[in-house]
Amino acid sequence: MTIDPTVADLLARARAAQALYAKFNQAEVDDVVAAIAWVVLEPGRNQHLSERAVEDTGLGDIEDKFKKNHRKTLGLLRDLTGAPSVGVIATDTERGLIEIARPIGVVGAITPSTNPVATPTNKVMNALKGGNAIILAPSPRGEAVCGELVDLFRGALDKIGAPVDLIQKLPRPINKATTQALMESVDLIVATGSQNNIRAAYSSGTPAVGVGAGNVAVIIDETADYQQAAESIVASKSFDNATSCSSENSIVVVESAVGPLLKALSSCGAHLLTGDEKSQLQELMWVNGKLNPKVTARSAKEISQMAGLSDSGGPDLRVLLVEESGAGADYPFSGEKLSPVLAMYRVPDFEAALLKVDEIYAYQGAGHSVGIHTSEEGRPLEIGLKLPTCRVIVNQAHCFATGGSLDNALPFSLSMGCGSWGSNSISENMNYRHFINTVRVVRRIKPQTISPDDFLMGYWSRYGK
């Protein structure tokens, strides 16, 4: 197979660097990971990168980018600190098993324009934790700031004596051909972004870990703390102008909760549009059935002005709220909106809420996550047993909780696997264990003596032999 010469050069340098890096011990690898984390955690660099991210992509909010870069990087550093990833990582004498972590080799990482600093940093740290080299293929809109980030990473590697070619990126201009060539040449692809990119990764012939589309629905039942729910929803939906795939896109509200919830939402800066205003907004947001990129990651105030909604929501406007009834292409507000625009569904009870979320996810978002605000202990479990979702987020601000938080046990990640429901190979948050090969040394142990009676007595008692 003939490899694109640009990709071939990057790959040769990455393989040479990784061969050297494979000799690093755990302490040396952990120093490399710490060096990468400090690039983004240093406040001055984070501020510059956050400004450049918004300047280059036109997406999101600088202050929120700064917070996201800090929080996601620090949280991941916490997850990786002390985690074994080099050599023997587990020994089970009783079962005669030893587990050894081995690098995958060279990772190709597809990263989106919505998080052009946080997502590459997350993937670089995970890849290096596993002893790999990594080549980034950023979105064209995020390429410039990604280039600056990679230069800073390489400087950090050089400072501590690690091979700088452990981290590289495709040169500009980023295009589909070189990205495809990269995907076909590396040892593993980790892809985050558009579903076109995810499908291309899975069909490249290279082992791939991709993640599904977001379109999060959150149920608010009659037992919820309405003020806490409203504060969480608005904080999450307005953060970084809803660039996160984990931002709420629909709230499904039990009828008896609608009134107090709307009052609480209004106090937090969410404004419910009239039917005519909803039509105006829909005309702006979808052009020939496709989401208008001009509204992506814009603030609610900007979108309101663009749609001609005169003084909609007042000076404290943070989220535009529209009532919806159905799901599917004929109901565009039922899909992912990538903006602080939120659809609200009224349902008579919790069972109807489950059916409505199922209807929404049959259109878009299956596998990602479902949120619920409730005081009923059993309802989150019921969601997990009945709906096509890999995460059930209980009484939390969704976009802060789904990708890992200091007050929940999920790994810090910007890439959420959606399982078979989302056509993904993983159903958990992407983490460093996805970046290593695990070798198992298997020794003989005392043999078990078993017979069919040990396992079939119950079956025989119910059905006979």
N, C-alpha and C positions, 0 to 999 in steps of 0.2 A: 504494500500500500504506500502510495506517495503522500507524504505529509506536507502541508503548507509550510514553506520555508521559515516564515516568522514563528509559527507555532513550534516547528522542529527545533529552532534555536532556543526558545524559551524552555522547551521540554528537556533538552540536553543539559542546559544550565541547572534546571531544577533537579534533575536526577543526580548530577554531580554533587550539588549541595546536600541533597538528601542522603547520599551515601556517606558523607562526612557526619551529618547530623545523627545518623543511625547509631553512631558510636557514643553519643552523649549519654550520660547516666541520668537518673531521675532528677537529681538536684540541679544538674545543668539544664535539663529540659524545662524545669520549673522556673529557672532564672530567665530563660528565653520567653516563656509565657508572661512573666512579670514585666519584662522589658516592653513587650507589646502592649500590655494593659496600661502601663504608665504613659505611653504615647498619648492615649486618649484621656486618661484620668487627670493629667496635668492641666489645670484650669485654663491657662493661656492658650494652649494648643487646642483644647476642646472648644473654646470660644471661637477661635479662628476657623476651625473645621466646621462648626455649626453655621457660622455666617456664610462660608463658602458653599455649604450644602444647599442652603436656601437660595443663595445667589445663582448657583449653577443650574439647579433643577426647577426653581420657581415653586417648589413644593414645601409646605409645612411652615413652622414657626421657629425662629432662631432660639428663643429661650427654651422652648420645649425640646428642640433638638439637643441642646446642651444637657438638659436634664436626662433625656433618653440615653445619650451617649455615655453619660456618667453612670447612670443606674444600671444599664445593661452590662457595661464593662465591669463595674465593680461586683455586680452579682455573679457574673460568670467567673471572675477571679476567685470569689469565694467558693464556687462549686468546684473549681479545678485545684485549688490549694489542698494538698494532702491526698488527692485522688491518685492512685497508682496507675501508671500508663506505660511504664518501661520495664521490660524483663518480667520476672515473676510477679503477678499481681494478686494471686489468691492460691492458697494451699488448703486442701481438705484431706487430711490424713485418713480419716475414717472412711471416706469414699474413694480414696486412692486417686485423687485428681489434683493436678497442678495446672493453673491457668497462666499463660504467658502472653503479654501484649506485644504485638509486632506491628510496625508501621504498614500502612497500605501502600505508600510510595508517593506519587504526585497526585494531588487533589486539584480538580478544576472546579471553581466556585462561580456560579452565576448569581449576581446580586442586583437588587432593584434600585430604581431611582428614588423610591420613597424613603429609604433609609440608607443613604450612600456612605455613611460612616459607621453606624452601629452594626449593620449586618456584615460588612466585610470584616470588621474587627472581631465579631463573634466567630466567624468561620475561620479566620486566621488563628485565633487563640486555640480553638478546638483542634484544628489540623496540626498545629505545632505541638500541642500537648500529646498528640499521638505519634510524634516523631516524623511527621510528613513534611514535604514541601507543598506549596500551594500557588496556583496561578489564578488570578481573579479575572473574570469577564464581567465588568460592570455594565449597567445600562448606559447607553450613549449619553443620556442626560446627566448621569452621575459620574461620568468618566473623569472629568477634570479634578474634582475633589478627591476621587478615589486615587488618582495619580499622586496627589500631594500626600495622601494617607500612606500609600505604599512607600514613597520616598522616606517618610518619617519612620516607618517600620524598619526599612532597610538600614537607616542610620542607627536605630536602636540595636539591631542585630550586630552591626559592625562594632558598636561600642563595647559589647560584651564578648566579642570574638566568635560569634556564630556566623555561618555562611550567609551572606546577604541574599543570595539567590534562592533561599528558602521561600521568599515572598516576591512574586512578580505579578504583572498584569499584562493583559493584551494591550498593544500600543494603539493609539488613535490612528485612523478612525475605527471605532468599534463597529463591526458589522456581523451579519448573520453567518457569513462564510467562515471567517476566522473563529468565531465562537463555536460553530459546528465542528470545525477541524480540531479545536481544543478538546471538545467533548469526546471526540472519537479517539483521542491520543492519550488521555490521562488514565490513571488507574481507578479513579472514583470521581463522580460528579456529585456535587451538592448544589441543588438549585432552589432558589427562592425568587419569586416574582410572578410574572404573567403565566397563565396556564399554557400558553404557547411554548414558553421556555421550559416548563415542566415536562410537557409532552415530548419536546425535542430531546430533553435529557434522557427520558426513559426509552426513547426509540433510537438512541445513538449507538447502541451496542456495547456501551461501557456501563459497569455497575453504577447505579444512580440512587441518590436519596433526594426525593422531591417532596414538596409540600403542597397542600390543596388550597383552594380558594376560600377566602373568608366571606362570610355574610351573616355575621353573628345575630342570633335572635336571643332576647332575654325575656323571661317570664316574670311578671310581677303579680303575685296572688293577693288574696284578700287578707292575708296575715302579715304582709310585709311591713317593715318600717319605711313608710313612704318618703319621709324626708331623707333618710339615709340612702334609700334607693335612688332618689332623684339626684342627690349630690354625687353619688358614684357614677351614674349614667352620664350626667352632663360633663363631669370632670374627664371621664374616659372618652366620650364622643368628641369633645372639643380639643383634646390634647393633640398637639402637632397637627391640627386641622384634619384629624381622622386619617392620617397616613397609614396607621397600623391595620393589618388584616384582622386584628382582634377587637377593633372598635365595634360597638353595637351598631347594627344597621336596622333592626326592628325591635320594638318592645311589644310584647303580647300581654295585654292587661286584662285581668278578670274584671268583669263589668262593675262590680261593687267597689273596686279599687280605682276606677278611672278618675272620678272627681277629685279625691284627695291627692292622687298622684299628679294630676295635671296642675293642681295648685302648688304642689311642692316643686314640680319641674319649672313652672313659671318663676318661682322665687329664685331659682338657680340660673335663669337666663335662657330657658327653652321656650320658644314661642310657637304656639299652634296656629297653623295657617288656615284660612278659610278655603272653601272649595275653589273659588276663583283664583286665589293666590297659589294654591296647589297646582292648578292648570298652568299658570304663568311659570312657575318653577319647573314643572315637567318639560315645558317647551324649551327652556334654557338648558336643562341638564341632559336631555337626550336628543341627538340629531341622527335621523334615519335609524333609530333603534339602538344607537351606540352612545355610551356615556361620553359627554362632551369634556375633553381634556381641559378646557378652560376653567372648569369648576373644581377639578381635582385638587384636593388639599388646599382649597381657599377657605378663608374664614367665613363664618355664617354672615357677618356683616357685608363682606365683599359679594357673596353669592346673592344676598338679598338685594343689593344695589344693582347687580348685573341683571337680575330678573325683573327689576322695576317694581319691587315691593316697597312702596313708600313708607319709610320710617317703621318698617316691620320689626317688632320686638324691642325697639328703643335702644338706648346706648349700651345696655348690659347684655345685648343679644349674644348668645354663645352657640345655640343649636336651633335649627329650623325643624319643626315637627309637623308631619302631615299624617292625616288619618288614611288608612288603606284597608281594603277588605280581602282582596284576592292575592294570588301569587302566580308568577310566570311572566312571560314576555309582554302580555297585555297589561301588566301591572308593574311598570318599571321600578317603582319605589320599593318593590319587594326584593330587589337585588342589591348587590354591593354598590355603594355610592361614593366611597373614597372622599367623603366630605362630611362636614358636620350637619348632615341632613338625616333625620331619623323618622322611620315609618312607625305608626302606632296602630295596633290591631286590638279591637274589643272582642272579648270572648265571654261566654256566660260562666264558665267555671274552669278549674284546672285541667280536667280531662279534655275540654275543648281547646285549651291552650296547647296541650301536647299535639293534638291533631293539626292545629294551625302551624306550629313550628315544623312538623313533619311535611306539611304542604309547602312551606317556604323552602325547606331544604331539598325537596324534590326538584325545585327549580335551581337553587344555587346555595352552596355552603355546607353540603352534607359532610360530616366527619370532623369538622373543625372544632366547634365548641358551642355549648348552650349555657346561658346564664340564668340564674333564678334568684329573685329576692323573695324570701319567705321565712316564716317562723316554724313551718311544719318540717320536722326532722326527716320524714320519710319521702318527701317529694323529690329532693335531688337524686336519691337512689332510684326512684321510679323513672326519672328522666334518663339516667344511665342505662336502665334496663330496657327502655322502650324506644328511645330516639337514636338516629344515626349520628352519634357524636362521640369524639374521643376524650372530651373534657367537659365536666359540668362545674361551672364556676358559681359558688354559692355566696350570696351577699357580699360581692366584691365589685370594684370598678374593673370592668372586663379587660380592657386593653393593658392594664397594669398587672393583672393577675395571671392571664393566660400564658404569658411568656416568662413566668417565674417571678416570684416576689419574696421579699424578706419575711412576709407573714403567710406564705404557703410553701408547700414542699415541691412544687414543680421546678425543674431545672431552668435556669435563665437561658433564654433562646429567643431568636427572632424568626424561627422557622418551625412551624407547628405541623407535625405529621397528621394526616387525616384518615389514615387507614384505607381499607378497601372502599369505604364510602366515598372518599375523595380521590380514588385511583392512586393512592400512595403506597409505598413499600413499608412505611413506618406509621405507627399510631401514637407516638409520643413526641415530646419536644426534642428536636435534634440536639444532640450533645456529643461529648468527646468520644463516647463509646462507639458512635457510628463512624469514627475516623480511625479505628484500629482493627487489625485482625487478631482474633483470640485463638491461640494454640492451646490444646489440652493434652497434657501428658497423663496417660491412663495406666495405672498399676493394678495388678490383680489384688483382689481383696477376698476375704472369706466368702465362699460361695453360699448363696441362699438355697435352701431346699423348699421347693414350691410344688404345688399340685393344682389341678383344676378345682378341687374342693375349696381352696383358699379364696377363690375369686367368683365361683359360680353358684355357691350355695343359695344366695339370695335370689338369683335368677331362677334356679331350679324350683325354689319354694313358690315362686309366683307363676311359673309357666310349665314346670315339669321338665324332665330330661328328654 
